[in-house]
């Protein structure tokens, strides 16, 4: 063999041998890296857990379902990116991109939305109470109805309720997005038709309206009694019949509303309120509606605070005391006229007006409530005449008899005087306009004899009944802050009968 050929062959063999030796060296393989994935599937409407939702991944791994708490877990996943696919009947399929890491478990929350067409609308509200077209309903009542859901989720339904007053464009939103299926309504008008409708919606936003239902309130009762009552620190005005069956609360503001008086033609109720900061005179309908302020100068002064006013005999005007002035004003607030000015250092307080002889009786009071006198005036404020002088003991509450010939008032026979205005033994008296014929009504025996009035009580704020046969008044314990009650009695003081508890400043027409 030629030398050159042998040399090339040797080089080739050496190269092949070196290649074989290199290929026989050990090769290093990196270990597989794994992580885990866990999560919760919830309903988009109320965040409730979705059980039995199917979980798959891309790249493919195990397929699992959520438990009753909507939870799932996938272990042994190769570290990397995955697409999580979540499916459940009646829900839209949701795909979520996640990253599985080596060092910590990946957590994910998946929210499913109801698929279109899988939710059913609620059933229309039904079974209204009061029934549709019901009549004779009270002015304070509770509206009730029923709602059901074909998907078995009635507890999740929400209600809106609107009330319309007949012959009016006003509407009242009684409920808004509420689970309640009953709502209380107060302050309705008598003898009025009302329309109401319920709108119900489910968690998917499906909305259904009820029929428009109606009811009519009962006719306004002919309540002949008015009084003020304090409850929970708030004083309001009430009307009632003699039995108390038709008791109506006419005012409900956070202010003091007091001293109610029904007009002689029985169409409006006058009262005073300190809503403006001082007591002003107002009128309203007998059901408490259509409130109108009458005065701008306050019904105020020494120990007055809203009690010093009275209707004119024809109901067209009112007289009222404002500090040391006595005014007349039309019922609509026009025609303010000054009638009289009180004696020096005194204010006007309570008053009354009789059409028989067209006279006024007015109380004047000094800086002490125990300094009091009663005067007679002509209706135009002229010719003041002293009727009852400043006697020992507190003197209050003058009012005329129906025929205008006598005057009622009260006086504390114990002549108590401690600077607070307290009385220990206030009696009701009546007398003729000329000062004769004095009768201690509370004693029941004229000016002498044993008292019919209970010991330790005061008889105050008396008025004659509309027919003049009885006296309506307040009986109250002489202990401070005692609760007053309204009574009636005969003209001789007998047959004392309690009408209303926790009531004062009564009026009876």
HUTA-V781343 format. One line per field, one symbol per residue. phi: phi as a letter, one per 20 degrees, with the letter a starting at -180 (. if undefined). A space follows every 10 residues. Layout:
phi=???
//
This chain:
phi=.fffffffff ffffffffff fffeffdedf ffdcbcccac dceffbmffd emfedcccgf cfdccfefem dbbcdmefgq ecdedccbgm cffddcecde defcfedbdd dddffgneed ffffgblfcf fgmfcmefec bdecaccccf emcffefccd ccddegmbef cdeecbldff dbbeccmfef lcecdbbddd cdfenfccdf feebbcffff fefedcadbd clmcdcdcca efenfdfcee cbffeecblf befgemdcde acbefeocfd eccbffenel fceeddefeb qglelndeba ffgemeccdb dcleddddbf fenemfcfeb dfggmcdfce bbcdffnldd dcedbefdff dccdcdcffe nelfcfdcff dfnfdblfbe ffemecceac befelfbcnd nfddbfdecc bffenemfce fffmcmebnf fefffncddc kebffgemec cdbddbfefg mfeececcbf fenelfcfec elbblfcbc
//
